[in-house]
Amino acid sequence: MSEQSKEERVHHVFEKVYSKYDSMNSIISFQRHKAWRKDVMKRMNVEAGSKALDICCGTGDWSLAIAQETGPTGEVLGLDFSKNMLSVAEEKKQQAQISQLRFMQGNAMDLPFEDNSFEYVTIGFGLRNVENYMTVLQEMYRVLKPGGMAVCLETSQPSIPIYRQLYYFYFSYMMPLIGKLFAKSYKEYAWLQESAKEFPGKKKLKQMFLAAGFSEVQVKSYTGGVAAMHMAFK
C-alpha cells in the first residue's frame, strides 16, 4: 500500500471499515468521543437559522448534532469523500427526519463552495486523515464568513510522560488488534493509529490555524490530552 498517496490509502480504509466505524470509535475512545463532542457543541453555542459545513463528516454524527441546533430554518452540509461512510450518514438522517441537513461527496482540500458561505465550519477526527493539513485549514478559512467560527476536534499528543507512553502503546498495539477482532481490519486500524501518531500536537496545530489566517484560536484538551479542540475565528 505504500506506493499509494495518503488520499488513496485513507479512501480505501474508510470504504472498507464504514459499517463498523461507529462501534469501533466507541471502543477505541472508551466512549469518550461523544462526551468530547457534547462539550464542544456547548462551547460553540450554535445559533438557530445559521449555515454550517461539517467536513470529513464520515457517518454524520456531528452534522446531525449541528443540524438539531440550527433547527429547520438553518442549513447544514456534511461533506466526505467516502460514499460508503455517507451511506451510513444518509440512513441516520432519514431516521432523524432532519430536512435542513444534506450530505454530499467532496474533497476537504478543494471545497466546492463560494468564499464567505458559512457561519460554522467543523471537522471532527478527520484532519489527521487528509493529505495536506494546511490546505484544509485554508479552505475552511476561505468558505467561512467574517466573524464565523471554525472548530476542529481531533486526537492529540498527550503531554504527561507516562500517559503519553501508555497512549502510544495503546495506539500502536491495542487499537489494531481491536480492529482485527471487531472489524476484521487489522491493516486499516493499524493505518489509522499511524495517522494519529503523526498528527501535530495542540500547540503546533494552533500555530497552523493562525498561519491559515484565523485571528483567534482557543484550545481545550480532553482526557489527559488524547484529544483536543481548536476553536478559531475569522
C-alpha positions in Angstrom: 0.0 0.0 0.0 3.0 2.3 0.4 3.1 3.4 -3.2 -0.4 4.9 -2.9 -0.9 8.5 -1.9 -2.2 9.3 1.6 -5.5 10.2 0.0 -5.9 6.9 -1.8 -4.9 5.0 1.4 -7.5 6.8 3.5 -10.2 6.3 0.9 -9.5 2.6 0.9 -9.6 2.5 4.7 -12.9 4.2 5.1 -14.6 2.5 2.2 -13.7 -0.8 3.9 -14.5 -0.1 7.6 -17.6 2.1 7.2 -20.1 -0.4 8.6 -18.2 -0.9 11.8 -16.8 2.6 12.1 -19.3 4.0 14.8 -19.0 1.0 17.1 -15.2 0.9 16.7 -15.0 4.6 17.5 -16.8 4.0 20.8 -14.5 1.1 21.7 -11.3 2.9 20.7 -12.1 6.1 22.6 -13.7 4.2 25.6 -17.0 6.0 24.7 -15.3 9.4 25.4 -15.7 10.8 21.8 -19.4 11.5 22.5 -18.6 13.4 25.7 -15.9 15.4 23.9 -18.2 16.4 21.1 -21.0 17.3 23.5 -18.7 19.7 25.3 -17.5 21.2 22.1 -21.1 21.7 21.0 -21.9 23.5 24.2 -18.9 25.9 23.7 -19.9 26.5 20.0 -23.4 27.6 21.1 -24.7 27.2 17.5 -27.4 29.8 16.6 -30.7 28.8 15.2 -31.1 29.5 11.5 -27.4 29.5 10.8 -25.5 27.9 7.9 -22.9 25.2 8.8 -20.5 22.9 7.0 -19.1 19.7 8.5 -16.2 18.4 6.5 -14.8 14.9 6.6 -18.2 14.2 8.2 -17.9 10.4 8.0 -21.1 8.7 9.3 -22.6 12.1 10.1 -22.9 12.3 13.9 -21.5 15.8 14.2 -23.5 17.0 11.2 -26.7 15.7 12.8 -25.9 17.3 16.2 -25.3 20.7 14.5 -28.5 20.4 12.4 -30.5 19.9 15.6 -29.1 23.2 16.9 -29.7 25.2 13.7 -33.3 24.0 13.6 -35.4 23.8 10.4 -34.5 27.4 9.4 -30.8 26.6 9.3 -28.8 24.8 6.6 -26.2 22.1 7.4 -24.0 20.4 4.8 -22.0 17.3 5.6 -19.1 16.6 3.2 -17.0 13.4 2.9 -15.1 11.7 0.1 -16.2 8.1 1.1 -19.5 7.1 -0.5 -19.8 4.2 1.9 -19.4 6.4 5.0 -22.0 8.8 3.6 -24.5 5.9 3.0 -24.5 5.4 6.8 -24.9 9.1 7.4 -27.9 9.2 5.0 -29.6 6.4 6.9 -29.2 8.3 10.2 -30.6 11.4 8.6 -33.7 9.5 7.3 -34.3 8.1 10.8 -33.9 11.5 12.5 -36.1 13.2 9.8 -34.0 16.3 9.6 -34.7 18.3 6.5 -32.2 21.1 7.0 -29.3 18.6 6.6 -27.8 17.2 3.4 -24.8 15.1 2.7 -22.5 15.3 -0.4 -19.3 13.7 -1.6 -16.4 16.0 -1.9 -12.7 16.8 -1.2 -11.8 18.7 2.0 -8.8 20.2 0.2 -10.9 21.7 -2.6 -14.3 22.7 -1.1 -17.0 23.2 -3.8 -18.3 26.4 -2.2 -18.0 30.2 -2.6 -15.9 32.3 -0.3 -17.6 33.5 2.9 -20.5 31.0 2.8 -20.9 29.6 6.3 -21.2 30.8 9.9 -19.6 27.5 11.2 -17.2 25.0 9.6 -16.3 21.9 11.6 -14.0 18.9 11.2 -14.1 16.0 13.7 -11.4 13.3 13.7 -10.8 14.0 10.0 -8.0 16.5 9.7 -5.4 13.8 10.6 -6.5 11.8 7.5 -6.0 14.4 4.8 -3.1 14.7 2.5 -2.3 18.3 3.5 -3.5 19.8 6.8 -2.7 23.4 5.9 -4.7 23.3 2.6 -7.7 22.1 4.5 -7.3 24.9 7.2 -7.0 27.5 4.4 -10.1 26.1 2.7 -12.0 26.2 6.0 -10.9 29.8 6.4 -11.9 30.7 2.8 -15.5 29.4 3.0 -16.2 30.8 6.4 -18.0 34.2 6.7 -16.1 37.0 8.5 -17.0 36.6 12.2 -17.5 32.9 11.6 -16.2 30.0 13.7 -14.1 27.0 12.6 -13.9 24.1 15.0 -11.6 21.1 14.9 -11.9 18.1 17.3 -9.1 15.7 16.8 -6.8 13.2 18.5 -3.8 14.9 20.0 -0.4 14.1 21.7 -0.7 13.7 25.5 1.9 15.9 27.3 2.2 13.9 30.6 5.2 11.4 30.0 3.7 8.2 31.5 0.3 8.9 29.9 2.0 9.6 26.6 3.8 6.2 26.7 0.6 4.4 27.5 -1.2 6.2 24.7 1.4 5.3 22.2 1.4 1.6 23.4 -2.4 1.6 23.1 -2.5 3.2 19.7 0.4 1.1 18.3 -0.5 -2.3 19.6 -4.0 -2.5 21.1 -6.0 -0.5 18.6 -5.1 -2.5 15.5 -5.8 -5.7 17.5 -9.2 -4.4 18.5 -9.7 -3.5 14.8 -8.9 -7.1 13.8 -11.2 -8.6 16.4 -14.2 -6.4 15.9 -13.9 -5.2 12.3 -11.6 -7.8 10.7 -9.5 -4.9 9.6 -6.1 -5.1 11.2 -4.3 -3.2 8.4 -6.9 -0.4 8.3 -6.8 0.3 12.0 -3.0 0.0 12.1 -3.0 2.7 9.5 -5.5 4.9 11.5 -3.2 4.8 14.5 -0.2 5.7 12.3 -2.1 8.9 11.1 -2.9 9.8 14.7 0.7 9.4 15.8 2.0 11.7 13.0 -0.6 14.4 13.7 0.8 17.7 15.2 0.4 18.4 18.9 -2.1 21.1 20.0 0.4 24.0 20.1 1.7 23.3 16.6 -1.9 23.0 15.3 -2.8 26.3 16.9 0.1 27.9 15.0 -1.1 26.4 11.8 -4.6 27.8 12.3 -3.0 31.3 12.8 -0.9 30.8 9.7 -4.0 29.9 7.7 -5.4 33.4 8.6 -7.5 32.9 11.7 -7.3 35.7 14.2 -8.0 34.0 17.5 -7.7 30.3 18.4 -8.9 28.7 21.6 -7.6 25.3 22.6 -9.0 22.8 25.0 -7.6 19.4 25.9 -9.6 16.3 26.7 -8.8 13.2 28.7 -5.2 13.9 29.5 -4.5 15.4 26.1 -5.5 12.4 23.9 -7.9 14.7 22.1 -8.1 18.5 21.7 -10.5 21.1 20.4 -9.3 24.1 18.4 -11.9 26.8 18.0 -10.8 29.5 15.6 -12.4 32.8 14.4 -12.3 34.7 11.1 
